[in-house]
Amino acid sequence: MAGAVAAAGSAEQFQQLLQRPDRSLVVVHFWASWAPQCVQMNEVMAALAREHSQVTFVQLEAEAVPEVSEKYGISSVPTFLFFKDCQKVDRLDGAHAPELTQKVQRHAAGAAPAASPAASAHEQLQARLKKLVNAAPCMLFMKGSPKEPRCGFSKQMVEILGRHGVAFSSFDIFSDEEVRQGLKAFSNWPTYPQLYVAGELIGGLDIVKELEASGELDTICPKAQKLEDRLKSLINKAPVMLFMKGNKQMAKCGFSRQILEIMNNTG
């Protein structure tokens, strides 16, 4: 269905989605329910699906369909694979919403009829910036990346967000001069870093420091799920939970297989 994200619960479903004759580009999100960044990227996928009706977007829970994950070397989540004519043409590792958006736009443009050139360059840039600030619930436009910030202000911003357990995606403004200059006018904010929540500008480092001091930062920004909470959620997901190597259909070690046999035999 146009605008929807399909779910592949098995290798057979995955193959069927790859072979759909009416779609030339398929984007697959290998995800896990326990990873908050994956949940965020599912929201990004849903937004992209509404915008690109000619593209097939698929969610595949990496641990539930291990044969597919192993075939394509999926070792972490989230990971995105791009397919054309059943052949893998691109890959993106990590929760990088802006880069995912760019890759989808680039590959979709190559798969779809040429768009009308009616929109001006300025309008196109404004539309792109709007998509970027809405690419994730919390977006940080910074110099460098969270792991390697390239200015002291960006480093301080990342440290504050980390200290408060904020779940955020980022965009390196050094990677795109058009975005770097255009966002200043778009937001009417001349410096970086810039923090957006739900597509709205919160401000730069000084504003975020003030929000931290007042306690408002914790109420404004979305939080990453703590490991303890993730584990508690997992062990309470069903009345009986088995943590094993592989899945119920295909155990990946002898001990897991024996436990499955015992549970099946006892009902």
GUMI-468567 format. One record per residue (C-alpha): residue in three letters; x negated, y, z negated. Coordinates in nm, 4 decimals, decimal comma. Layout:
<node rest="ALA" u="X" v="Y" w="Z"/>
...
# end
This chain:
<node rest="MET" u="0,0000" v="0,0000" w="0,0000"/>
<node rest="ALA" u="-0,1358" v="0,3414" w="0,0996"/>
<node rest="GLY" u="-0,2791" v="0,5390" w="-0,1908"/>
<node rest="ALA" u="-0,3036" v="0,2359" w="-0,4212"/>
<node rest="VAL" u="-0,6079" v="0,0497" w="-0,5519"/>
<node rest="ALA" u="-0,5947" v="-0,3268" w="-0,4920"/>
<node rest="ALA" u="-0,7140" v="-0,5813" w="-0,7485"/>
<node rest="ALA" u="-0,9198" v="-0,8859" w="-0,6499"/>
<node rest="GLY" u="-0,8805" v="-1,1544" w="-0,9144"/>
<node rest="SER" u="-1,0571" v="-1,4287" w="-0,7204"/>
<node rest="ALA" u="-1,3140" v="-1,4824" w="-0,4476"/>
<node rest="GLU" u="-1,0309" v="-1,5708" w="-0,2090"/>
<node rest="GLN" u="-0,8451" v="-1,2439" w="-0,2742"/>
<node rest="PHE" u="-1,1693" v="-1,0517" w="-0,2338"/>
<node rest="GLN" u="-1,2328" v="-1,2128" w="0,1057"/>
<node rest="GLN" u="-0,8765" v="-1,1449" w="0,2197"/>
<node rest="LEU" u="-0,9109" v="-0,7756" w="0,1331"/>
<node rest="LEU" u="-1,2396" v="-0,7535" w="0,3231"/>
<node rest="GLN" u="-1,0753" v="-0,9006" w="0,6308"/>
<node rest="ARG" u="-0,7703" v="-0,6721" w="0,6468"/>
<node rest="PRO" u="-0,7336" v="-0,5803" w="1,0153"/>
<node rest="ASP" u="-0,5810" v="-0,2366" w="0,9518"/>
<node rest="ARG" u="-0,8725" v="-0,0993" w="0,7470"/>
<node rest="SER" u="-1,2305" v="-0,0559" w="0,8669"/>
<node rest="LEU" u="-1,3806" v="0,0690" w="0,5358"/>
<node rest="VAL" u="-1,3482" v="-0,1211" w="0,2067"/>
<node rest="VAL" u="-1,4843" v="0,0188" w="-0,1220"/>
<node rest="VAL" u="-1,5178" v="-0,2323" w="-0,4064"/>
<node rest="HIS" u="-1,5605" v="-0,1306" w="-0,7721"/>
<node rest="PHE" u="-1,7264" v="-0,4040" w="-0,9812"/>
<node rest="TRP" u="-1,6135" v="-0,3091" w="-1,3320"/>
<node rest="ALA" u="-1,5572" v="-0,4333" w="-1,6871"/>
<node rest="SER" u="-1,2684" v="-0,3502" w="-1,9186"/>
<node rest="TRP" u="-1,5026" v="-0,2971" w="-2,2141"/>
<node rest="ALA" u="-1,7031" v="-0,0216" w="-2,0401"/>
<node rest="PRO" u="-1,5494" v="0,3275" w="-2,0827"/>
<node rest="GLN" u="-1,7429" v="0,4607" w="-1,7840"/>
<node rest="CYS" u="-1,5717" v="0,1973" w="-1,5686"/>
<node rest="VAL" u="-1,2296" v="0,3097" w="-1,6902"/>
<node rest="GLN" u="-1,3207" v="0,6665" w="-1,5940"/>
<node rest="MET" u="-1,4397" v="0,5562" w="-1,2500"/>
<node rest="ASN" u="-1,1130" v="0,3645" w="-1,1988"/>
<node rest="GLU" u="-0,9385" v="0,7016" w="-1,2330"/>
<node rest="VAL" u="-1,1756" v="0,8482" w="-0,9737"/>
<node rest="MET" u="-1,1023" v="0,5527" w="-0,7425"/>
<node rest="ALA" u="-0,7281" v="0,6106" w="-0,7796"/>
<node rest="ALA" u="-0,7689" v="0,9766" w="-0,6833"/>
<node rest="LEU" u="-0,9824" v="0,8838" w="-0,3816"/>
<node rest="ALA" u="-0,7250" v="0,6235" w="-0,2743"/>
<node rest="ARG" u="-0,4535" v="0,8890" w="-0,2681"/>
<node rest="GLU" u="-0,6729" v="1,1113" w="-0,0531"/>
<node rest="HIS" u="-0,8097" v="0,8466" w="0,1869"/>
<node rest="SER" u="-0,5124" v="0,6324" w="0,2860"/>
<node rest="GLN" u="-0,7096" v="0,4739" w="0,5722"/>
<node rest="VAL" u="-0,9613" v="0,3211" w="0,3268"/>
<node rest="THR" u="-0,9080" v="0,0063" w="0,1181"/>
<node rest="PHE" u="-1,0117" v="0,0542" w="-0,2459"/>
<node rest="VAL" u="-1,0582" v="-0,2601" w="-0,4565"/>
<node rest="GLN" u="-1,1196" v="-0,3253" w="-0,8273"/>
<node rest="LEU" u="-1,2996" v="-0,6498" w="-0,9105"/>
<node rest="GLU" u="-1,3740" v="-0,7395" w="-1,2728"/>
<node rest="ALA" u="-1,7358" v="-0,8505" w="-1,2460"/>
<node rest="GLU" u="-1,7311" v="-1,1094" w="-1,5246"/>
<node rest="ALA" u="-1,3971" v="-1,2590" w="-1,4142"/>
<node rest="VAL" u="-1,5179" v="-1,3391" w="-1,0614"/>
<node rest="PRO" u="-1,8849" v="-1,4312" w="-1,1210"/>
<node rest="GLU" u="-1,9343" v="-1,6028" w="-0,7862"/>
<node rest="VAL" u="-1,8758" v="-1,2753" w="-0,6019"/>
<node rest="SER" u="-2,0808" v="-1,0728" w="-0,8510"/>
<node rest="GLU" u="-2,3746" v="-1,3113" w="-0,8193"/>
<node rest="LYS" u="-2,3530" v="-1,3188" w="-0,4402"/>
<node rest="TYR" u="-2,3992" v="-0,9418" w="-0,4218"/>
<node rest="GLY" u="-2,6496" v="-0,9094" w="-0,7077"/>
<node rest="ILE" u="-2,4236" v="-0,7219" w="-0,9497"/>
<node rest="SER" u="-2,6233" v="-0,6903" w="-1,2723"/>
<node rest="SER" u="-2,4537" v="-0,3866" w="-1,4306"/>
<node rest="VAL" u="-2,1240" v="-0,2002" w="-1,4219"/>
<node rest="PRO" u="-1,9952" v="0,0118" w="-1,2718"/>
<node rest="THR" u="-2,1332" v="-0,0804" w="-0,9270"/>
<node rest="PHE" u="-1,9706" v="0,0121" w="-0,5963"/>
<node rest="LEU" u="-2,0161" v="-0,1711" w="-0,2658"/>
<node rest="PHE" u="-1,9074" v="-0,0376" w="0,0731"/>
<node rest="PHE" u="-1,8047" v="-0,2763" w="0,3514"/>
<node rest="LYS" u="-1,7327" v="-0,2292" w="0,7203"/>
<node rest="ASP" u="-1,6212" v="-0,5251" w="0,9321"/>
<node rest="CYS" u="-1,6930" v="-0,7561" w="0,6333"/>
<node rest="GLN" u="-2,0572" v="-0,6375" w="0,6221"/>
<node rest="LYS" u="-2,2043" v="-0,4497" w="0,3267"/>
<node rest="VAL" u="-2,3226" v="-0,1077" w="0,4469"/>
<node rest="ASP" u="-2,3907" v="0,0831" w="0,1239"/>
<node rest="ARG" u="-2,4152" v="0,0550" w="-0,2539"/>
<node rest="LEU" u="-2,3882" v="0,2839" w="-0,5556"/>
<node rest="ASP" u="-2,4963" v="0,1824" w="-0,9060"/>
<node rest="GLY" u="-2,3650" v="0,3742" w="-1,2059"/>
<node rest="ALA" u="-2,0844" v="0,6167" w="-1,2935"/>
<node rest="HIS" u="-2,1718" v="0,8949" w="-1,0505"/>
<node rest="ALA" u="-1,8336" v="1,0331" w="-0,9454"/>
<node rest="PRO" u="-1,9635" v="1,3093" w="-0,7149"/>
<node rest="GLU" u="-2,1938" v="1,0700" w="-0,5306"/>
<node rest="LEU" u="-1,9127" v="0,8147" w="-0,4964"/>
<node rest="THR" u="-1,6884" v="1,0850" w="-0,3508"/>
<node rest="GLN" u="-1,9592" v="1,1898" w="-0,1045"/>
<node rest="LYS" u="-2,0233" v="0,8328" w="0,0102"/>
<node rest="VAL" u="-1,6532" v="0,7640" w="0,0615"/>
<node rest="GLN" u="-1,6144" v="1,0861" w="0,2602"/>
<node rest="ARG" u="-1,9180" v="1,0088" w="0,4746"/>
<node rest="HIS" u="-1,8242" v="0,6492" w="0,5528"/>
<node rest="ALA" u="-1,4546" v="0,7311" w="0,5981"/>
<node rest="ALA" u="-1,5435" v="1,0069" w="0,8433"/>
<node rest="GLY" u="-1,7371" v="0,7543" w="1,0480"/>
<node rest="ALA" u="-1,4418" v="0,5168" w="1,0424"/>
<node rest="ALA" u="-1,1580" v="0,7605" w="1,1118"/>
<node rest="PRO" u="-1,0692" v="0,9909" w="1,4020"/>
<node rest="ALA" u="-1,2481" v="1,3252" w="1,3966"/>
<node rest="ALA" u="-1,0745" v="1,5816" w="1,1791"/>
<node rest="SER" u="-0,9522" v="1,9128" w="1,3156"/>
<node rest="PRO" u="-1,2137" v="2,1906" w="1,2825"/>
<node rest="ALA" u="-0,9436" v="2,4421" w="1,1871"/>
<node rest="ALA" u="-1,0579" v="2,4881" w="0,8275"/>
<node rest="SER" u="-1,3323" v="2,7433" w="0,7808"/>
<node rest="ALA" u="-1,6655" v="2,6580" w="0,6213"/>
<node rest="HIS" u="-1,5630" v="2,8579" w="0,3141"/>
<node rest="GLU" u="-1,2359" v="2,6693" w="0,2760"/>
<node rest="GLN" u="-1,4145" v="2,3390" w="0,3170"/>
<node rest="LEU" u="-1,6650" v="2,4321" w="0,0473"/>
<node rest="GLN" u="-1,3870" v="2,5424" w="-0,1900"/>
<node rest="ALA" u="-1,2062" v="2,2137" w="-0,1346"/>
<node rest="ARG" u="-1,5264" v="2,0203" w="-0,1983"/>
<node rest="LEU" u="-1,6014" v="2,2105" w="-0,5193"/>
<node rest="LYS" u="-1,2474" v="2,1487" w="-0,6448"/>
<node rest="LYS" u="-1,2934" v="1,7767" w="-0,5882"/>
<node rest="LEU" u="-1,6289" v="1,7797" w="-0,7656"/>
<node rest="VAL" u="-1,5055" v="1,9544" w="-1,0806"/>
<node rest="ASN" u="-1,2170" v="1,7040" w="-1,0924"/>
<node rest="ALA" u="-1,4332" v="1,4005" w="-1,0091"/>
<node rest="ALA" u="-1,4299" v="1,2843" w="-1,3734"/>
<node rest="PRO" u="-1,2399" v="1,3882" w="-1,6888"/>
<node rest="CYS" u="-1,5589" v="1,5585" w="-1,8111"/>
<node rest="MET" u="-1,8115" v="1,6903" w="-1,5555"/>
<node rest="LEU" u="-2,1484" v="1,8467" w="-1,6321"/>
<node rest="PHE" u="-2,3235" v="2,0450" w="-1,3583"/>
<node rest="MET" u="-2,6865" v="2,0569" w="-1,4628"/>
<node rest="LYS" u="-3,0446" v="2,0765" w="-1,3467"/>
<node rest="GLY" u="-3,1645" v="1,7196" w="-1,3158"/>
<node rest="SER" u="-2,9879" v="1,4180" w="-1,4655"/>
<node rest="PRO" u="-2,8926" v="1,3200" w="-1,8231"/>
<node rest="LYS" u="-3,1935" v="1,0859" w="-1,8338"/>
<node rest="GLU" u="-3,4282" v="1,3426" w="-1,6786"/>
<node rest="PRO" u="-3,3045" v="1,6989" w="-1,7375"/>
<node rest="ARG" u="-3,5107" v="1,9578" w="-1,5516"/>
<node rest="CYS" u="-3,4554" v="2,2590" w="-1,7752"/>
<node rest="GLY" u="-3,4348" v="2,3201" w="-2,1484"/>
<node rest="PHE" u="-3,0729" v="2,4388" w="-2,1398"/>
<node rest="SER" u="-2,9558" v="2,1286" w="-1,9543"/>
<node rest="LYS" u="-3,1497" v="1,9097" w="-2,1986"/>
<node rest="GLN" u="-2,9829" v="2,0780" w="-2,4964"/>
<node rest="MET" u="-2,6384" v="2,0373" w="-2,3396"/>
<node rest="VAL" u="-2,6944" v="1,6639" w="-2,2831"/>
<node rest="GLU" u="-2,8152" v="1,6249" w="-2,6426"/>
<node rest="ILE" u="-2,5029" v="1,7971" w="-2,7796"/>
<node rest="LEU" u="-2,2670" v="1,5863" w="-2,5702"/>
<node rest="GLY" u="-2,4554" v="1,2714" w="-2,6697"/>
<node rest="ARG" u="-2,4465" v="1,3677" w="-3,0350"/>
<node rest="HIS" u="-2,0671" v="1,3904" w="-3,0176"/>
<node rest="GLY" u="-2,0201" v="1,0722" w="-2,8143"/>
<node rest="VAL" u="-1,8697" v="1,2569" w="-2,5194"/>
<node rest="ALA" u="-1,8067" v="1,0476" w="-2,2068"/>
<node rest="PHE" u="-1,9142" v="1,2563" w="-1,9078"/>
<node rest="SER" u="-2,0359" v="1,2381" w="-1,5499"/>
<node rest="SER" u="-2,2944" v="1,4756" w="-1,4097"/>
<node rest="PHE" u="-2,4029" v="1,6453" w="-1,0886"/>
<node rest="ASP" u="-2,7613" v="1,7557" w="-1,0231"/>
<node rest="ILE" u="-2,7305" v="2,1035" w="-0,8697"/>
<node rest="PHE" u="-3,0878" v="2,0726" w="-0,7382"/>
<node rest="SER" u="-2,9606" v="1,7961" w="-0,5075"/>
<node rest="ASP" u="-2,7296" v="2,0282" w="-0,3124"/>
<node rest="GLU" u="-2,8061" v="2,3979" w="-0,2584"/>
<node rest="GLU" u="-2,4595" v="2,4638" w="-0,1146"/>
<node rest="VAL" u="-2,2956" v="2,3367" w="-0,4340"/>
<node rest="ARG" u="-2,5510" v="2,5167" w="-0,6501"/>
<node rest="GLN" u="-2,4718" v="2,8565" w="-0,4991"/>
<node rest="GLY" u="-2,1038" v="2,7965" w="-0,4273"/>
<node rest="LEU" u="-2,0109" v="2,6831" w="-0,7782"/>
<node rest="LYS" u="-2,1379" v="3,0113" w="-0,9248"/>
<node rest="ALA" u="-1,8741" v="3,2032" w="-0,7284"/>
<node rest="PHE" u="-1,6103" v="2,9288" w="-0,7669"/>
<node rest="SER" u="-1,6374" v="2,9384" w="-1,1475"/>
<node rest="ASN" u="-1,7410" v="3,3045" w="-1,1773"/>
<node rest="TRP" u="-2,0230" v="3,1755" w="-1,3984"/>
<node rest="PRO" u="-2,3753" v="3,2654" w="-1,2798"/>
<node rest="THR" u="-2,5911" v="3,0167" w="-1,4711"/>
<node rest="TYR" u="-2,6330" v="2,6429" w="-1,5355"/>
<node rest="PRO" u="-2,5477" v="2,4095" w="-1,6989"/>
<node rest="GLN" u="-2,1693" v="2,4353" w="-1,6593"/>
<node rest="LEU" u="-1,9273" v="2,2009" w="-1,8360"/>
<node rest="TYR" u="-1,5807" v="2,1195" w="-1,6977"/>
<node rest="VAL" u="-1,3026" v="1,9244" w="-1,8693"/>
<node rest="ALA" u="-0,9958" v="1,8186" w="-1,6671"/>
<node rest="GLY" u="-1,1135" v="2,0409" w="-1,3829"/>
<node rest="GLU" u="-1,1296" v="2,3540" w="-1,5996"/>
<node rest="LEU" u="-1,4505" v="2,5390" w="-1,6842"/>
<node rest="ILE" u="-1,5373" v="2,5208" w="-2,0533"/>
<node rest="GLY" u="-1,8555" v="2,7251" w="-2,0170"/>
<node rest="GLY" u="-2,2305" v="2,7081" w="-2,0472"/>
<node rest="LEU" u="-2,4643" v="2,6110" w="-2,3288"/>
<node rest="ASP" u="-2,3811" v="2,9078" w="-2,5567"/>
<node rest="ILE" u="-2,0073" v="2,8386" w="-2,5367"/>
<node rest="VAL" u="-2,0576" v="2,4671" w="-2,6038"/>
<node rest="LYS" u="-2,2767" v="2,5501" w="-2,9048"/>
<node rest="GLU" u="-1,9984" v="2,7727" w="-3,0410"/>
<node rest="LEU" u="-1,7426" v="2,4957" w="-2,9872"/>
<node rest="GLU" u="-1,9709" v="2,2506" w="-3,1670"/>
<node rest="ALA" u="-2,0124" v="2,4870" w="-3,4611"/>
<node rest="SER" u="-1,6357" v="2,5420" w="-3,4907"/>
<node rest="GLY" u="-1,5520" v="2,1708" w="-3,4547"/>
<node rest="GLU" u="-1,3441" v="2,2315" w="-3,1407"/>
<node rest="LEU" u="-1,5787" v="2,0343" w="-2,9144"/>
<node rest="ASP" u="-1,4537" v="1,7045" w="-3,0561"/>
<node rest="THR" u="-1,0937" v="1,7912" w="-2,9692"/>
<node rest="ILE" u="-1,1685" v="1,9163" w="-2,6166"/>
<node rest="CYS" u="-1,4008" v="1,6530" w="-2,4697"/>
<node rest="PRO" u="-1,3148" v="1,2855" w="-2,3986"/>
<node rest="LYS" u="-1,5059" v="1,0401" w="-2,6157"/>
<node rest="ALA" u="-1,7009" v="0,7328" w="-2,5078"/>
<node rest="GLN" u="-1,5827" v="0,4172" w="-2,6817"/>
<node rest="LYS" u="-1,8224" v="0,3017" w="-2,9538"/>
<node rest="LEU" u="-1,9711" v="-0,0473" w="-2,9294"/>
<node rest="GLU" u="-1,8030" v="-0,1491" w="-3,2555"/>
<node rest="ASP" u="-1,4638" v="-0,0396" w="-3,1201"/>
<node rest="ARG" u="-1,5279" v="-0,2159" w="-2,7885"/>
<node rest="LEU" u="-1,6108" v="-0,5403" w="-2,9671"/>
<node rest="LYS" u="-1,3096" v="-0,5099" w="-3,1968"/>
<node rest="SER" u="-1,0866" v="-0,4547" w="-2,8943"/>
<node rest="LEU" u="-1,2331" v="-0,7565" w="-2,7170"/>
<node rest="ILE" u="-1,1997" v="-1,0025" w="-3,0049"/>
<node rest="ASN" u="-0,8363" v="-0,8926" w="-3,0574"/>
<node rest="LYS" u="-0,7448" v="-0,9074" w="-2,6884"/>
<node rest="ALA" u="-0,5642" v="-1,2413" w="-2,7373"/>
<node rest="PRO" u="-0,4699" v="-1,4693" w="-3,0314"/>
<node rest="VAL" u="-0,7596" v="-1,6976" w="-2,9321"/>
<node rest="MET" u="-1,0647" v="-1,5486" w="-2,7568"/>
<node rest="LEU" u="-1,3516" v="-1,7549" w="-2,6152"/>
<node rest="PHE" u="-1,6757" v="-1,5785" w="-2,5286"/>
<node rest="MET" u="-1,8531" v="-1,8065" w="-2,2883"/>
<node rest="LYS" u="-2,0875" v="-1,8315" w="-1,9936"/>
<node rest="GLY" u="-1,8731" v="-1,8245" w="-1,6813"/>
<node rest="ASN" u="-1,4934" v="-1,8442" w="-1,6851"/>
<node rest="LYS" u="-1,2145" v="-2,0966" w="-1,7377"/>
<node rest="GLN" u="-1,2340" v="-2,2099" w="-1,3769"/>
<node rest="MET" u="-1,6139" v="-2,2341" w="-1,3629"/>
<node rest="ALA" u="-1,8175" v="-2,2712" w="-1,6829"/>
<node rest="LYS" u="-2,1830" v="-2,1771" w="-1,6390"/>
<node rest="CYS" u="-2,3356" v="-2,3965" w="-1,9106"/>
<node rest="GLY" u="-2,2724" v="-2,7365" w="-2,0686"/>
<node rest="PHE" u="-2,1777" v="-2,6031" w="-2,4106"/>
<node rest="SER" u="-1,9145" v="-2,3713" w="-2,2631"/>
<node rest="ARG" u="-1,7780" v="-2,6586" w="-2,0550"/>
<node rest="GLN" u="-1,7508" v="-2,8846" w="-2,3605"/>
<node rest="ILE" u="-1,5654" v="-2,6184" w="-2,5621"/>
<node rest="LEU" u="-1,3227" v="-2,5714" w="-2,2736"/>
<node rest="GLU" u="-1,2586" v="-2,9438" w="-2,2552"/>
<node rest="ILE" u="-1,1944" v="-2,9630" w="-2,6316"/>
<node rest="MET" u="-0,9533" v="-2,6666" w="-2,6178"/>
<node rest="ASN" u="-0,7719" v="-2,8063" w="-2,3155"/>
<node rest="ASN" u="-0,7389" v="-3,1498" w="-2,4754"/>
<node rest="THR" u="-0,5986" v="-3,0064" w="-2,7987"/>
<node rest="GLY" u="-0,3577" v="-2,7723" w="-2,6158"/>
# end
